[in-house]
Amino acid sequence: MADLTQEEWAKMSSEDPDGIILDVRTPEEVEDGTIGDAMHIDIYTGQAFVDALEKLDKSKNYYVYCRSGNRSGQACAILNSLGFPNAYNLKGGILEWEGELN
């Protein structure tokens, strides 16, 4: 797992056509907007979260965010423990995001 600044995270994710932006916030938080074409998997769903991650392609890069960067850091650690080598956490989360939201 790597913690990336907003600039690093935005640059890497935009230059990675096969990369997946992963939003691990709650459905209520997602209603406030998402970054890019994010896939949503709520980290608070426990085993269902892990089950959903296990269905993902381990060869892809995952750019993970949440509200503040804490849950996404935890999600990156879980991804790594499941055998995903490339998980990137957005430090500061969507709270510090200066880009557009969908």
Residue frames as a rotation matrix with the C-alpha (Angstrom) as fourth column:
MET 1
0.582 0.813 0.000 0.00
0.813 -0.582 0.000 0.00
0.000 0.000 -1.000 0.00
ALA 2
-0.657 -0.732 0.181 1.15
0.731 -0.677 -0.088 3.50
0.187 0.074 0.980 -0.75
ASP 3
0.309 0.663 -0.682 -0.27
0.696 -0.646 -0.314 6.72
-0.649 -0.377 -0.661 0.68
LEU 4
-0.434 -0.425 0.795 -0.38
0.882 -0.381 0.278 9.26
0.185 0.821 0.540 -2.13
THR 5
-0.708 0.210 -0.675 -0.95
0.053 -0.936 -0.347 12.99
-0.705 -0.281 0.651 -2.15
GLN 6
0.382 0.919 -0.102 -3.90
0.057 -0.134 -0.989 14.29
-0.923 0.372 -0.103 -4.10
GLU 7
0.345 -0.315 -0.884 -1.61
-0.866 -0.469 -0.171 15.28
-0.361 0.825 -0.435 -6.98
GLU 8
-0.739 -0.672 0.036 0.16
-0.627 0.707 0.327 11.90
-0.245 0.219 -0.944 -7.10
TRP 9
-0.490 0.641 0.590 -3.11
0.224 0.747 -0.625 9.97
-0.842 -0.174 -0.510 -6.80
ALA 10
0.523 0.734 -0.434 -4.86
-0.193 -0.394 -0.899 12.04
-0.830 0.554 -0.065 -9.49
LYS 11
0.044 -0.604 -0.796 -1.91
-0.975 -0.200 0.098 11.78
-0.218 0.772 -0.597 -11.90
MET 12
-0.862 -0.432 0.266 -1.44
-0.395 0.901 0.181 8.04
-0.318 0.050 -0.947 -11.47
SER 13
-0.281 0.831 0.480 -5.14
0.300 0.551 -0.779 7.19
-0.912 -0.075 -0.404 -11.69
SER 14
0.561 0.527 -0.639 -5.69
-0.386 -0.516 -0.765 9.39
-0.733 0.675 -0.086 -14.76
GLU 15
-0.038 -0.677 -0.735 -2.72
-0.999 0.006 0.046 7.82
-0.027 0.736 -0.677 -16.57
ASP 16
-0.884 -0.229 0.407 -3.79
-0.290 0.953 -0.093 4.25
-0.366 -0.200 -0.909 -15.77
PRO 17
-0.440 0.770 -0.462 -6.51
-0.819 -0.133 0.558 3.21
0.368 0.624 0.689 -18.26
ASP 18
-0.122 0.379 -0.917 -6.99
0.055 0.926 0.375 -0.16
0.991 -0.005 -0.134 -16.54
GLY 19
-0.953 -0.293 -0.079 -6.89
0.104 -0.073 -0.992 1.21
0.285 -0.953 0.100 -13.00
ILE 20
0.008 0.972 -0.234 -9.94
0.659 0.172 0.732 1.07
0.752 -0.160 -0.639 -10.75
ILE 21
-0.686 -0.065 0.725 -11.01
-0.422 -0.776 -0.468 3.97
0.593 -0.627 0.505 -8.54
LEU 22
-0.250 0.529 -0.811 -12.55
0.605 0.739 0.297 2.42
0.756 -0.416 -0.505 -5.43
ASP 23
-0.326 0.313 0.892 -14.80
-0.618 -0.785 0.050 4.39
0.716 -0.535 0.450 -3.06
VAL 24
-0.589 0.043 -0.807 -15.14
0.436 0.858 -0.272 2.65
0.681 -0.512 -0.523 0.33
ARG 25
-0.897 0.303 0.322 -17.56
-0.439 -0.692 -0.573 5.15
0.049 -0.655 0.754 1.94
THR 26
-0.561 0.792 0.240 -21.12
0.328 0.479 -0.814 4.49
-0.761 -0.378 -0.528 3.07
PRO 27
-0.290 0.532 0.796 -24.00
0.946 0.035 0.321 4.82
0.143 0.846 -0.514 0.57
GLU 28
0.718 0.574 -0.393 -25.07
0.648 -0.758 0.077 8.04
-0.254 -0.310 -0.916 2.32
GLU 29
0.105 -0.780 -0.617 -21.62
0.055 -0.615 0.787 9.54
-0.993 -0.116 -0.021 1.83
VAL 30
-0.648 -0.344 0.679 -21.57
0.626 0.267 0.732 8.49
-0.433 0.900 0.042 -1.82
GLU 31
0.348 0.882 0.316 -24.72
0.933 -0.295 -0.204 10.56
-0.087 0.366 -0.927 -2.41
ASP 32
0.591 -0.197 -0.782 -22.54
0.114 -0.939 0.323 13.66
-0.798 -0.280 -0.533 -1.84
GLY 33
0.765 -0.307 -0.567 -20.56
-0.643 -0.301 -0.704 12.83
0.046 0.903 -0.427 -4.99
THR 34
0.735 -0.539 0.412 -17.78
0.387 0.832 0.397 10.56
-0.557 -0.133 0.820 -6.19
ILE 35
0.004 -0.815 -0.579 -14.35
-0.591 -0.469 0.657 10.97
-0.807 0.340 -0.484 -7.71
GLY 36
-0.716 -0.364 -0.596 -14.31
-0.693 0.270 0.668 9.94
-0.083 0.891 -0.446 -11.34
ASP 37
0.094 0.694 -0.713 -15.94
-0.699 0.556 0.450 6.69
0.709 0.456 0.537 -12.36
ALA 38
-0.623 -0.514 0.590 -15.55
-0.777 0.321 -0.541 5.14
0.089 -0.795 -0.600 -8.91
MET 39
-0.148 0.488 -0.860 -16.65
0.103 0.873 0.477 1.64
0.984 -0.018 -0.180 -8.01
HIS 40
-0.084 0.188 0.979 -18.37
-0.887 -0.461 0.012 1.66
0.453 -0.867 0.206 -4.62
ILE 41
0.109 0.129 -0.986 -17.85
0.345 0.925 0.159 -1.04
0.932 -0.358 0.057 -1.98
ASP 42
0.540 0.223 0.811 -18.75
-0.562 -0.622 0.545 0.03
0.626 -0.751 -0.210 1.58
ILE 43
-0.480 -0.835 -0.270 -16.00
-0.278 0.437 -0.855 -1.01
0.832 -0.335 -0.442 4.01
TYR 44
-0.586 0.289 0.757 -18.53
-0.806 -0.112 -0.581 -1.06
-0.083 -0.951 0.298 6.86
THR 45
0.456 0.814 -0.360 -20.26
-0.838 0.529 0.135 -4.14
0.300 0.240 0.923 5.43
GLY 46
0.262 -0.400 0.878 -17.68
-0.699 0.549 0.459 -6.44
-0.665 -0.734 -0.136 7.06
GLN 47
-0.315 -0.406 0.858 -17.36
0.136 0.876 0.464 -9.84
-0.939 0.263 -0.221 5.43
ALA 48
0.655 0.593 0.468 -19.44
0.574 0.012 -0.819 -8.69
-0.491 0.805 -0.333 2.45
PHE 49
0.749 -0.488 -0.447 -16.72
-0.578 -0.812 -0.083 -6.09
-0.322 0.321 -0.891 1.82
VAL 50
-0.274 -0.895 0.353 -14.02
-0.584 0.446 0.678 -8.77
-0.764 -0.020 -0.645 1.82
ASP 51
-0.006 0.360 0.933 -16.15
0.491 0.814 -0.311 -11.03
-0.871 0.456 -0.182 -0.38
ALA 52
0.925 0.375 -0.051 -16.62
0.165 -0.521 -0.838 -8.23
-0.341 0.767 -0.544 -2.91
LEU 53
0.382 -0.867 -0.320 -12.88
-0.819 -0.478 0.318 -7.48
-0.429 0.141 -0.892 -2.96
GLU 54
-0.293 -0.534 0.793 -12.06
-0.194 0.846 0.497 -11.14
-0.936 -0.008 -0.351 -3.57
LYS 55
0.457 0.552 0.697 -14.06
0.594 0.394 -0.701 -10.99
-0.662 0.735 -0.148 -6.81
LEU 56
0.828 -0.167 -0.536 -11.88
-0.391 -0.856 -0.338 -8.18
-0.402 0.489 -0.774 -8.21
ASP 57
0.821 -0.570 0.008 -8.97
0.300 0.419 -0.857 -8.59
0.485 0.706 0.515 -10.63
LYS 58
0.731 -0.576 -0.368 -5.73
0.404 -0.069 0.912 -8.75
-0.550 -0.815 0.182 -8.63
SER 59
-0.101 -0.827 0.554 -3.66
0.983 0.003 0.184 -7.67
-0.154 0.563 0.812 -11.63
LYS 60
0.343 0.315 0.885 -5.20
0.553 -0.829 0.081 -4.18
0.760 0.461 -0.458 -11.71
ASN 61
-0.844 -0.536 -0.017 -4.17
0.379 -0.573 -0.727 -1.08
0.379 -0.620 0.687 -9.78
TYR 62
0.228 0.941 -0.251 -6.68
0.859 -0.073 0.506 0.18
0.458 -0.332 -0.825 -7.20
TYR 63
-0.768 -0.337 0.544 -6.93
0.133 -0.915 -0.380 3.87
0.626 -0.220 0.748 -6.29
VAL 64
-0.100 0.721 -0.685 -8.85
0.856 0.413 0.310 3.88
0.507 -0.556 -0.659 -3.03
TYR 65
-0.811 -0.131 0.570 -10.51
-0.118 -0.918 -0.378 6.76
0.573 -0.374 0.729 -1.20
CYS 66
-0.123 0.794 -0.595 -12.97
0.967 0.232 0.110 7.51
0.225 -0.562 -0.796 1.58
ARG 67
0.845 0.512 0.154 -13.98
0.458 -0.842 0.284 10.66
0.275 -0.170 -0.946 3.42
SER 68
0.867 -0.487 0.107 -10.69
-0.469 -0.724 0.505 11.38
-0.168 -0.488 -0.856 5.23
GLY 69
0.158 -0.843 -0.514 -8.19
-0.748 0.237 -0.619 8.69
0.644 0.483 -0.593 4.20
ASN 70
-0.357 -0.284 0.890 -8.52
-0.880 0.421 -0.219 6.45
-0.313 -0.861 -0.401 7.26
ARG 71
0.431 0.610 0.665 -10.94
-0.331 0.792 -0.513 3.81
-0.840 0.001 0.543 5.97
SER 72
0.902 -0.133 -0.410 -9.29
-0.387 0.170 -0.906 3.81
0.190 0.977 0.102 2.56
GLY 73
-0.144 -0.980 0.136 -5.95
-0.932 0.088 -0.353 3.12
0.333 -0.178 -0.926 4.27
GLN 74
-0.240 0.161 0.957 -7.58
-0.597 0.753 -0.276 0.17
-0.765 -0.638 -0.085 6.04
ALA 75
0.802 0.593 0.067 -9.09
-0.278 0.470 -0.838 -0.98
-0.529 0.653 0.542 2.74
CYS 76
0.490 -0.711 -0.504 -5.66
-0.737 -0.029 -0.675 -0.85
0.465 0.702 -0.539 1.07
ALA 77
-0.472 -0.655 0.590 -4.21
-0.872 0.446 -0.202 -2.98
-0.131 -0.609 -0.782 3.87
ILE 78
0.178 0.629 0.757 -7.03
-0.340 0.761 -0.552 -5.50
-0.923 -0.159 0.349 3.39
LEU 79
0.893 0.105 -0.437 -6.44
-0.448 0.127 -0.885 -5.51
-0.037 0.986 0.161 -0.37
ASN 80
-0.011 -0.985 -0.175 -2.74
-0.906 0.084 -0.415 -6.19
0.424 0.153 -0.893 0.21
SER 81
-0.461 -0.148 0.875 -3.54
-0.698 0.669 -0.255 -9.02
-0.548 -0.728 -0.412 2.65
LEU 82
0.518 0.728 0.449 -5.80
-0.191 0.610 -0.769 -10.58
-0.834 0.312 0.455 0.00
GLY 83
-0.036 -0.659 0.752 -2.97
0.679 0.536 0.502 -10.59
-0.733 0.528 0.428 -2.54
PHE 84
0.829 0.267 0.491 -3.58
0.540 -0.611 -0.579 -7.29
0.145 0.745 -0.651 -4.34
PRO 85
-0.032 -0.970 -0.239 -0.09
0.993 -0.058 0.106 -5.82
-0.117 -0.234 0.965 -4.82
ASN 86
-0.829 -0.337 0.447 -1.13
0.466 -0.857 0.219 -2.38
0.309 0.390 0.867 -6.09
ALA 87
0.365 0.910 -0.198 -3.45
0.879 -0.267 0.396 -0.45
0.308 -0.318 -0.897 -3.78
TYR 88
-0.693 -0.615 0.376 -3.03
0.526 -0.788 -0.320 3.32
0.493 -0.024 0.869 -3.48
ASN 89
0.075 0.693 -0.717 -4.61
0.982 -0.177 -0.068 5.36
-0.174 -0.699 -0.694 -0.70
LEU 90
0.059 0.048 0.997 -5.69
0.407 -0.913 0.020 8.98
0.911 0.405 -0.073 -1.22
LYS 91
-0.630 -0.333 -0.702 -4.28
0.775 -0.211 -0.595 10.83
0.051 -0.919 0.391 1.80
GLY 92
-0.915 0.293 -0.278 -6.85
-0.175 -0.908 -0.381 13.24
-0.364 -0.300 0.882 3.19
GLY 93
-0.464 0.768 0.442 -9.69
0.708 0.621 -0.336 11.52
-0.532 0.157 -0.832 1.31
ILE 94
-0.089 0.556 0.826 -12.48
0.895 -0.319 0.311 13.33
0.437 0.767 -0.469 -0.43
LEU 95
0.660 0.312 -0.684 -12.44
0.658 -0.680 0.325 16.04
-0.364 -0.664 -0.654 2.26
GLU 96
0.050 -0.753 -0.656 -9.24
0.005 -0.657 0.754 17.44
-0.999 -0.041 -0.029 0.78
TRP 97
-0.243 -0.090 0.966 -10.05
0.884 0.389 0.259 16.62
-0.399 0.917 -0.015 -2.86
GLU 98
-0.347 0.050 -0.936 -9.86
-0.101 -0.995 -0.015 19.74
-0.932 0.090 0.351 -5.02
GLY 99
-1.000 -0.019 -0.023 -10.97
-0.026 0.175 0.984 18.10
-0.015 0.984 -0.175 -8.25
GLU 100
-0.367 0.921 -0.127 -14.46
-0.839 -0.269 0.472 17.69
0.401 0.280 0.872 -9.61
LEU 101
-0.745 0.280 0.606 -17.01
-0.198 0.774 -0.601 15.32
-0.637 -0.567 -0.521 -8.12
ASN 102
-0.812 0.528 -0.248 -19.57
-0.124 0.259 0.958 13.32
0.570 0.808 -0.145 -10.07
